[in-house]
Amino acid sequence: MRVFTTLLSPAEARARYLAALSPAPLGTETVPLDQALDRVLTADLVAGEDLPPFDRSTVDGFAVRAADVEQGGESAPARLRLVGEVRMGEATALRLGAGETVRVPTGGMLPPGADAVVIQERSRVLDETVEVHRPVRPGENMISRGEDVRAGDTVLRAGRRLRPRTSAFWRGLATRASRCGCGRPWLLSAAATRSCRRTARPGPARSGT
């Protein structure tokens, strides 16, 4: 049985480990996004479009102009004319005018002219009229275009490891991109052989090694 008789301090052990490393670039390759997890970006990711790319609702309800419902209440609701509906995943050609409203789903696109959304639980539909029982402020229950990211923003820097969260963000942003340039993730061993092995996530060190 081999016996270790020399002990090193953590700092000395780390220094020896780093002295044995000889890392070198392994080149890059372009891979589909679904194969990019745990790889390393070789170039900055610059947003080519706003995220979200349009004003969108965060609730199921009715797109409104906040000024039209500022006097609305339970006893005296504001009354708006229902002029259409936006379906999830569809762009709309509707334009909201004074005294008008449009039904929208959560995540749905807001028509131009709308600056707030009334949640459906605070409203009532009567034929082509919608009663609004609570006022809303401009920007309420919605996310504005570019609120998360503006076109031209650098959102991920070269050298960033693509973890599940960043990969999901890439997918949400790069709606026109299906591939990315990435480096292969390698972990160099500090043994005298200076061999290298591919790894997705370095595991814990084994005792006695």
N, C-alpha and C positions, 0 to 999 in steps of 0.2 A: 504494500500500500504506500502510495506516494505521500510524503509529509511536506507541507509547506512551512518553512522555517523563517521566511522573511515576509514581514508585513509592511505594507505601504500605506501611507496616509491617503485619503481620498484625492487630495490635490496631486500627489506624486503619481498615483494610479492613472488619473485623468491625463496628466502630462505625458506619460508613457504611451497611453492609448492613442492620443492625438499625434504623437511623434511617429507612430507606426502607420498612420493613414497616408494614403497617396491618392486622394480623390481626383478624378478627371471627368470632364464632360463626356457623356455617353451619346450625345447627339439628340436630335429631336425627330419626332414623327407626328403626322397628322392622323388623328383617330376620331371615330364617331363619339358623340357626347356620352352615349351610354357605355363607352369603354374608357372614359377619362377619369373615373373615380380613383383617387389616390395618386394621380399623376401630377406633374408640376408644370405650371404654365411657363412657356418660353417667351411670351410677349404680353404686354399689358392688354387687358380687356377694356376697350373703350366703347361706351354705349353708342350705338348707331341710331337709337330712337329713344323717345321718352318712355318712362315706365311709371305708372301705367300710360299707355299711348292715348288715352282719352279720359275725360271726366267720367267717373263711374260711381254707382251707388253702393253703399255698404249694407243696405237693408232692402227688404221687400217693401215697396211703397209707391209714392207718387212724386215725380220730379216737379218742382215748383220754383217760382220766383219768390224768394223769402219776403219781399215787400208785399206780395199779394196776400200773405197769410199772417202778417204780424198782428192783426187784430183778432185772429181766430181764437175761440174758446169753447168750453163745453156748452155753455148756455147760448152762445151766439157764434156758431162756427163760420169760418170763411168758406165761401162757395166758389168752386172753380169748375170750368168746363173741361170735361175729359175728351181729349182730342186724339188719343191713340195709345199704343202700347209698344214698348221696346222688349224684344225677346232676348233671352240670354244668348250670347255669342254672335249677335247680329248687330251690324251698324244701323243707324237710323238716319233717315232723311228729314225727320220731323224737326220743326223749330218751334220753341215755346214762346208764345206771345203773352201779353198781359191778361191775367184772369184765366189762364189755361193751365192744364196739368196733363202729365203722361204717366201711365203705369210703368214701373220699372222693377226688375228683379234684383236681388243681391248680385253685385258684380256687373250689372247691366250698364250699357253706355247711356250717359245723360244727353239729352238733346241740347243743342245750342240755345241759350236763353235761360236755362235752369241753373240755379246757384245753390240749391239745397234739395233735400228729399224728406218728405213726411212719411214716417213709418206707418204701415197700413193699419196698425192697431189704434192709431190716433186719427183715423179717418173713416168715412162711410160713403159708399157709392150708391147714388140714387139715379138710375138710368144713365144719363150722360153728364151728371153733376157729381162732384166729389166734395163732401163736407170735410173740412179740416178743423179738428177740435183742439189743436195746440199749435202755437206759432213755432217757427224754426228760424235759426240764425243762418246767414249766408255761410256756406261751407259745411253745414251740419248734415251728418249721415251720408257723406260722400268723400271721395278721394279725388283730388284735382290731377289733371294730366301733368306728368313729370314730377309729382310729389315725392316719389321714391328715388328716381334717377332722371337726370336731364341728358339729352343727347349730347355727346362730347365729353361727358364725365368719365374719368378713369375709375372703374369700379373694382377691378382686381389687378394687382400688380404681378409682373413677371416674377417667378420664383415662388408663387403661392401654390401650396398643395391643395388640390381640389377635393375637399371633403363633401359629404352628402349635402350639407347646407349650401356650400358655395356652388356645387353642381346644380342644385335645384334653382339657385338664383340665376345662374348662367342660362338655364333653360327658359326661365321666365323672361329674361332680357333678350337673349339671342333668338328671336322668333324666326329670323331668316337664316340662321346658321345651324348646321347639324354636325359640324366637326370643329375640332380645335387643335392647335399645335401644342404638343406637350412633350416633356422630357420623361424618360423612364425612371421611376423611383428605385434606387439601389441603395443598399446599406453595406458599407465596406466593413469587413471583419478586421480586427486588429491583430490577428494571428500572423506569425512569421511568413505564412504563405501569401498574405495580402490578397486573398481571394475575395470575390464579391458575390453577393447573392441578392436576388430580387426579393423585395418584401413589400407587403401592403401596409402592415402595421408592425413595427418592431415589438417583439414579445418581451416579457420580463426575463431578466438574466437568471440562469439556473444556478443553484447553489453548488459550490465546489468546482466551478469552472472559471 
